């Protein structure tokens, strides 16, 4: 296994979220070693941006360990989200409310699924609502009553990235926009969507970096945690002073 990384094992206790492993530029040996250390320390273990061949290599490495019989079945690959997890997610926190992750199209699914999995891993109820892009606005309008039940909305969109702006103009909840690297020509790998969301005319829209589903999930988690004491269920509005 690779030399030890300097892990932040107190992050969940300090700020309420697990330290995720960025897997895209790490070797299978590095990911396996970090997953094992997190799991052995009693921490949640989640690796993002892991493709199927690398996930299989990590699985093979972990099964070589002496402790494998105690946790080998707990290693799971999530292909839609391109993530690896080891162990069980945090206990459900229904009192924090629900997040809904939306996508403009099915091409946004990997980013949307990453956000959903990251929230599930922290015990947050999260539903995916796919194919509600603005090219067929009626599809989104049909979902408004459902969306009003959520505390936070995460909107993943490529092309021109208009979905978060439309949502933020229709609904009062916090909306987090995630530009996705999908689109022709001048979409420029998500740059057009990113710039469009940053230049949004909808006040209060928050935006994370291109394809950053995990970051959007953690922004939503901060919102949920900060407002937990005031949350009284779907449809509630604080009384005026």
ChimeraX attribute file (.defattr): number of C-alpha atoms within 10 A of each C-alpha:
attribute: neighborCount
match mode: 1-to-1
recipient: residues
	/A:1	12
	/A:2	12
	/A:3	9
	/A:4	10
	/A:5	11
	/A:6	7
	/A:7	12
	/A:8	12
	/A:9	16
	/A:10	13
	/A:11	13
	/A:12	14
	/A:13	9
	/A:14	10
	/A:15	10
	/A:16	14
	/A:17	18
	/A:18	23
	/A:19	18
	/A:20	18
	/A:21	21
	/A:22	14
	/A:23	21
	/A:24	15
	/A:25	10
	/A:26	14
	/A:27	15
	/A:28	24
	/A:29	16
	/A:30	19
	/A:31	29
	/A:32	23
	/A:33	19
	/A:34	24
	/A:35	25
	/A:36	19
	/A:37	17
	/A:38	21
	/A:39	17
	/A:40	13
	/A:41	11
	/A:42	10
	/A:43	22
	/A:44	23
	/A:45	25
	/A:46	27
	/A:47	23
	/A:48	21
	/A:49	21
	/A:50	26
	/A:51	17
	/A:52	15
	/A:53	10
	/A:54	19
	/A:55	25
	/A:56	13
	/A:57	15
	/A:58	22
	/A:59	19
	/A:60	14
	/A:61	17
	/A:62	22
	/A:63	16
	/A:64	11
	/A:65	11
	/A:66	8
	/A:67	12
	/A:68	14
	/A:69	11
	/A:70	8
	/A:71	15
	/A:72	17
	/A:73	12
	/A:74	13
	/A:75	19
	/A:76	16
	/A:77	19
	/A:78	17
	/A:79	16
	/A:80	13
	/A:81	23
	/A:82	21
	/A:83	25
	/A:84	26
	/A:85	22
	/A:86	22
	/A:87	19
	/A:88	14
	/A:89	19
	/A:90	15
	/A:91	11
	/A:92	13
	/A:93	13
	/A:94	10
	/A:95	15
	/A:96	23
	/A:97	21
	/A:98	23
	/A:99	26
	/A:100	23
	/A:101	28
	/A:102	30
	/A:103	26
	/A:104	27
	/A:105	18
	/A:106	13
	/A:107	18
	/A:108	23
	/A:109	22
	/A:110	20
	/A:111	27
	/A:112	34
	/A:113	24
	/A:114	26
	/A:115	30
	/A:116	26
	/A:117	27
	/A:118	28
	/A:119	25
	/A:120	20
	/A:121	21
	/A:122	21
	/A:123	17
	/A:124	26
	/A:125	20
	/A:126	21
	/A:127	18
	/A:128	16
	/A:129	19
	/A:130	20
	/A:131	19
	/A:132	22
	/A:133	24
	/A:134	20
	/A:135	13
	/A:136	11
	/A:137	12
	/A:138	11
	/A:139	14
	/A:140	21
	/A:141	15
	/A:142	11
	/A:143	12
	/A:144	13
	/A:145	10
	/A:146	11
	/A:147	23
	/A:148	17
	/A:149	17
	/A:150	21
	/A:151	23
	/A:152	25
	/A:153	27
	/A:154	28
	/A:155	33
	/A:156	34
	/A:157	37
	/A:158	29
	/A:159	23
	/A:160	21
	/A:161	31
	/A:162	23
	/A:163	26
	/A:164	31
	/A:165	24
	/A:166	18
	/A:167	26
	/A:168	23
	/A:169	14
	/A:170	13
	/A:171	14
	/A:172	13
	/A:173	17
	/A:174	18
	/A:175	25
	/A:176	27
	/A:177	33
	/A:178	35
	/A:179	35
	/A:180	33
	/A:181	22
	/A:182	22
	/A:183	19
	/A:184	11
	/A:185	9
	/A:186	11
	/A:187	18
	/A:188	13
	/A:189	19
	/A:190	25
	/A:191	22
	/A:192	22
	/A:193	28
	/A:194	28
	/A:195	14
	/A:196	18
	/A:197	26
	/A:198	18
	/A:199	11
	/A:200	19
	/A:201	13
	/A:202	16
	/A:203	9
	/A:204	15
	/A:205	20
	/A:206	20
	/A:207	23
	/A:208	19
	/A:209	15
	/A:210	21
	/A:211	25
	/A:212	19
	/A:213	30
	/A:214	23
	/A:215	19
	/A:216	31
	/A:217	29
	/A:218	18
	/A:219	17
	/A:220	24
	/A:221	21
	/A:222	15
	/A:223	15
	/A:224	21
	/A:225	14
	/A:226	12
	/A:227	12
	/A:228	13
	/A:229	10
	/A:230	12
	/A:231	16
	/A:232	13
	/A:233	14
	/A:234	13
	/A:235	9
	/A:236	10
	/A:237	10
	/A:238	8
	/A:239	5
	/A:240	4
	/A:241	3
